[in-house]
Amino acid sequence: MLRTLALGLLMLPLVMMNVANAHGPTRQKVTETVEINAAPDKVWAVIADFHDFSWHPAVEKTEGDGGNKEGAKRTVFIKGGGQLLEELLSYDAAGRNFKYAIIETDMKVLPVNNYSSAIMVEDAGDGKSKVTWRGAFYRGYMNNDPPADQDDAAAVKAAKGVYRGGLDALKKKVEGAG
């Protein structure tokens, strides 16, 4: 009995290594922020309409229905091809924030699964705003051994690129508007 127990304890690290290597993807999180030299209400006015994503430089156009109500849907057409279907999860005009999820994605555009995101505008004092865009998602390839264009690194890089590009363009648009 003691010998069996000792053998079992010796084998435990080997079993645990195989279990650790067998897991699927882990949820990734990305947060990007920007400070804008404009009042929060001025910034919010640019992004408040869920169906108007024209402030993002990668977006060709959006189409949708449901306004700014929970459950509203929009299709985001990406410049150069590809599209995303998104659903509004919550909307708080007074708090200047909304949350949405991607229902369908083109893996060449954004290699993610089970994606949810929030964008919020906060008062940063002295007539400035802080805009935070955060998201959580799984990589595009949900099984083990993903191809490089659908692994965790590719998903995080793509999300950071979307957020950074959008926030930088929003800053330029709002501050350039005078």
Contacts in CASP RR format, 6 or more apart in sequence:
PFRMAT RR
TARGET T0000
AUTHOR 0000-0000-0000
METHOD contacts of the structure
MODEL  1
MLRTLALGLLMLPLVMMNVANAHGPTRQKVTETVEINAAPDKVWAVIADF
HDFSWHPAVEKTEGDGGNKEGAKRTVFIKGGGQLLEELLSYDAAGRNFKY
AIIETDMKVLPVNNYSSAIMVEDAGDGKSKVTWRGAFYRGYMNNDPPADQ
DDAAAVKAAKGVYRGGLDALKKKVEGAG
22 144 0 8 1.000
23 144 0 8 1.000
24 142 0 8 1.000
24 143 0 8 1.000
24 144 0 8 1.000
25 113 0 8 1.000
25 138 0 8 1.000
25 139 0 8 1.000
25 140 0 8 1.000
25 141 0 8 1.000
25 142 0 8 1.000
25 146 0 8 1.000
25 152 0 8 1.000
26 138 0 8 1.000
26 152 0 8 1.000
27 114 0 8 1.000
27 136 0 8 1.000
27 137 0 8 1.000
27 138 0 8 1.000
28 136 0 8 1.000
28 137 0 8 1.000
28 138 0 8 1.000
28 139 0 8 1.000
28 152 0 8 1.000
28 155 0 8 1.000
28 156 0 8 1.000
28 159 0 8 1.000
29 134 0 8 1.000
29 135 0 8 1.000
29 136 0 8 1.000
30 134 0 8 1.000
30 135 0 8 1.000
30 136 0 8 1.000
30 156 0 8 1.000
30 159 0 8 1.000
30 160 0 8 1.000
30 163 0 8 1.000
31 132 0 8 1.000
31 133 0 8 1.000
31 134 0 8 1.000
31 135 0 8 1.000
31 163 0 8 1.000
32 132 0 8 1.000
32 133 0 8 1.000
32 134 0 8 1.000
32 160 0 8 1.000
32 163 0 8 1.000
32 164 0 8 1.000
32 167 0 8 1.000
33 130 0 8 1.000
33 131 0 8 1.000
33 132 0 8 1.000
33 133 0 8 1.000
33 167 0 8 1.000
34 130 0 8 1.000
34 131 0 8 1.000
34 167 0 8 1.000
34 168 0 8 1.000
34 170 0 8 1.000
34 171 0 8 1.000
35 124 0 8 1.000
35 128 0 8 1.000
35 129 0 8 1.000
35 130 0 8 1.000
35 131 0 8 1.000
35 171 0 8 1.000
36 43 0 8 1.000
36 128 0 8 1.000
36 129 0 8 1.000
36 130 0 8 1.000
36 131 0 8 1.000
36 170 0 8 1.000
36 171 0 8 1.000
36 174 0 8 1.000
36 175 0 8 1.000
37 127 0 8 1.000
37 128 0 8 1.000
37 175 0 8 1.000
38 127 0 8 1.000
38 128 0 8 1.000
38 129 0 8 1.000
38 174 0 8 1.000
38 175 0 8 1.000
39 123 0 8 1.000
39 127 0 8 1.000
39 129 0 8 1.000
40 96 0 8 1.000
40 121 0 8 1.000
40 122 0 8 1.000
40 123 0 8 1.000
40 129 0 8 1.000
41 96 0 8 1.000
42 129 0 8 1.000
42 174 0 8 1.000
42 177 0 8 1.000
43 96 0 8 1.000
43 121 0 8 1.000
43 129 0 8 1.000
43 131 0 8 1.000
43 170 0 8 1.000
43 174 0 8 1.000
44 93 0 8 1.000
44 96 0 8 1.000
44 121 0 8 1.000
46 55 0 8 1.000
46 170 0 8 1.000
46 173 0 8 1.000
46 174 0 8 1.000
47 55 0 8 1.000
47 119 0 8 1.000
47 121 0 8 1.000
47 131 0 8 1.000
47 170 0 8 1.000
48 68 0 8 1.000
48 93 0 8 1.000
48 96 0 8 1.000
49 67 0 8 1.000
49 68 0 8 1.000
50 67 0 8 1.000
50 68 0 8 1.000
50 72 0 8 1.000
50 74 0 8 1.000
50 88 0 8 1.000
50 91 0 8 1.000
50 98 0 8 1.000
50 100 0 8 1.000
51 62 0 8 1.000
51 63 0 8 1.000
51 64 0 8 1.000
51 67 0 8 1.000
51 72 0 8 1.000
51 74 0 8 1.000
52 62 0 8 1.000
53 59 0 8 1.000
53 62 0 8 1.000
53 74 0 8 1.000
53 76 0 8 1.000
54 61 0 8 1.000
54 62 0 8 1.000
55 166 0 8 1.000
55 169 0 8 1.000
55 170 0 8 1.000
55 173 0 8 1.000
56 162 0 8 1.000
56 165 0 8 1.000
56 166 0 8 1.000
56 169 0 8 1.000
56 170 0 8 1.000
57 79 0 8 1.000
57 165 0 8 1.000
57 166 0 8 1.000
57 169 0 8 1.000
58 78 0 8 1.000
58 79 0 8 1.000
58 162 0 8 1.000
58 165 0 8 1.000
58 166 0 8 1.000
59 76 0 8 1.000
59 77 0 8 1.000
59 78 0 8 1.000
59 79 0 8 1.000
60 77 0 8 1.000
60 78 0 8 1.000
60 79 0 8 1.000
60 80 0 8 1.000
60 81 0 8 1.000
61 77 0 8 1.000
62 74 0 8 1.000
62 75 0 8 1.000
62 76 0 8 1.000
62 77 0 8 1.000
63 74 0 8 1.000
63 75 0 8 1.000
63 77 0 8 1.000
64 72 0 8 1.000
64 73 0 8 1.000
64 74 0 8 1.000
64 75 0 8 1.000
65 72 0 8 1.000
65 73 0 8 1.000
66 72 0 8 1.000
66 73 0 8 1.000
66 88 0 8 1.000
67 88 0 8 1.000
68 88 0 8 1.000
68 91 0 8 1.000
68 93 0 8 1.000
68 98 0 8 1.000
69 88 0 8 1.000
69 91 0 8 1.000
70 88 0 8 1.000
70 89 0 8 1.000
70 90 0 8 1.000
70 91 0 8 1.000
71 87 0 8 1.000
71 88 0 8 1.000
71 89 0 8 1.000
72 87 0 8 1.000
72 88 0 8 1.000
73 85 0 8 1.000
73 86 0 8 1.000
73 87 0 8 1.000
73 88 0 8 1.000
73 103 0 8 1.000
74 85 0 8 1.000
74 86 0 8 1.000
74 88 0 8 1.000
75 83 0 8 1.000
75 84 0 8 1.000
75 85 0 8 1.000
75 86 0 8 1.000
76 83 0 8 1.000
76 84 0 8 1.000
76 85 0 8 1.000
76 86 0 8 1.000
77 83 0 8 1.000
78 84 0 8 1.000
78 106 0 8 1.000
78 109 0 8 1.000
81 106 0 8 1.000
81 109 0 8 1.000
82 106 0 8 1.000
82 108 0 8 1.000
82 109 0 8 1.000
83 106 0 8 1.000
83 109 0 8 1.000
84 102 0 8 1.000
84 104 0 8 1.000
84 105 0 8 1.000
84 106 0 8 1.000
84 109 0 8 1.000
84 110 0 8 1.000
85 102 0 8 1.000
85 103 0 8 1.000
85 104 0 8 1.000
85 105 0 8 1.000
86 100 0 8 1.000
86 101 0 8 1.000
86 102 0 8 1.000
86 103 0 8 1.000
87 100 0 8 1.000
87 101 0 8 1.000
87 103 0 8 1.000
88 98 0 8 1.000
88 99 0 8 1.000
88 100 0 8 1.000
89 98 0 8 1.000
89 99 0 8 1.000
89 100 0 8 1.000
89 101 0 8 1.000
89 116 0 8 1.000
90 98 0 8 1.000
90 99 0 8 1.000
91 98 0 8 1.000
91 99 0 8 1.000
92 98 0 8 1.000
95 120 0 8 1.000
96 120 0 8 1.000
96 121 0 8 1.000
96 122 0 8 1.000
97 118 0 8 1.000
97 119 0 8 1.000
97 120 0 8 1.000
97 121 0 8 1.000
98 118 0 8 1.000
98 119 0 8 1.000
99 116 0 8 1.000
99 117 0 8 1.000
99 118 0 8 1.000
100 116 0 8 1.000
100 117 0 8 1.000
100 118 0 8 1.000
101 115 0 8 1.000
101 116 0 8 1.000
101 117 0 8 1.000
102 110 0 8 1.000
102 112 0 8 1.000
102 115 0 8 1.000
102 116 0 8 1.000
102 117 0 8 1.000
105 111 0 8 1.000
105 112 0 8 1.000
105 113 0 8 1.000
105 115 0 8 1.000
107 140 0 8 1.000
107 149 0 8 1.000
107 150 0 8 1.000
110 158 0 8 1.000
110 159 0 8 1.000
110 162 0 8 1.000
111 139 0 8 1.000
111 140 0 8 1.000
111 141 0 8 1.000
111 149 0 8 1.000
111 150 0 8 1.000
111 154 0 8 1.000
111 155 0 8 1.000
111 158 0 8 1.000
112 137 0 8 1.000
112 138 0 8 1.000
112 139 0 8 1.000
112 140 0 8 1.000
112 155 0 8 1.000
112 158 0 8 1.000
112 159 0 8 1.000
113 137 0 8 1.000
113 138 0 8 1.000
113 139 0 8 1.000
113 140 0 8 1.000
113 142 0 8 1.000
114 137 0 8 1.000
114 138 0 8 1.000
115 135 0 8 1.000
115 136 0 8 1.000
115 137 0 8 1.000
115 138 0 8 1.000
116 135 0 8 1.000
116 136 0 8 1.000
116 137 0 8 1.000
117 133 0 8 1.000
117 134 0 8 1.000
117 135 0 8 1.000
117 136 0 8 1.000
118 132 0 8 1.000
118 133 0 8 1.000
118 134 0 8 1.000
118 135 0 8 1.000
119 131 0 8 1.000
119 132 0 8 1.000
119 133 0 8 1.000
120 131 0 8 1.000
120 132 0 8 1.000
121 129 0 8 1.000
121 130 0 8 1.000
121 131 0 8 1.000
122 129 0 8 1.000
122 130 0 8 1.000
122 131 0 8 1.000
122 132 0 8 1.000
123 129 0 8 1.000
123 130 0 8 1.000
124 130 0 8 1.000
131 167 0 8 1.000
131 170 0 8 1.000
131 171 0 8 1.000
133 163 0 8 1.000
133 166 0 8 1.000
133 167 0 8 1.000
135 159 0 8 1.000
137 155 0 8 1.000
137 159 0 8 1.000
138 155 0 8 1.000
139 146 0 8 1.000
139 150 0 8 1.000
139 151 0 8 1.000
139 152 0 8 1.000
139 154 0 8 1.000
139 155 0 8 1.000
140 146 0 8 1.000
140 150 0 8 1.000
140 154 0 8 1.000
140 155 0 8 1.000
141 147 0 8 1.000
141 150 0 8 1.000
141 151 0 8 1.000
146 152 0 8 1.000
148 154 0 8 1.000
END
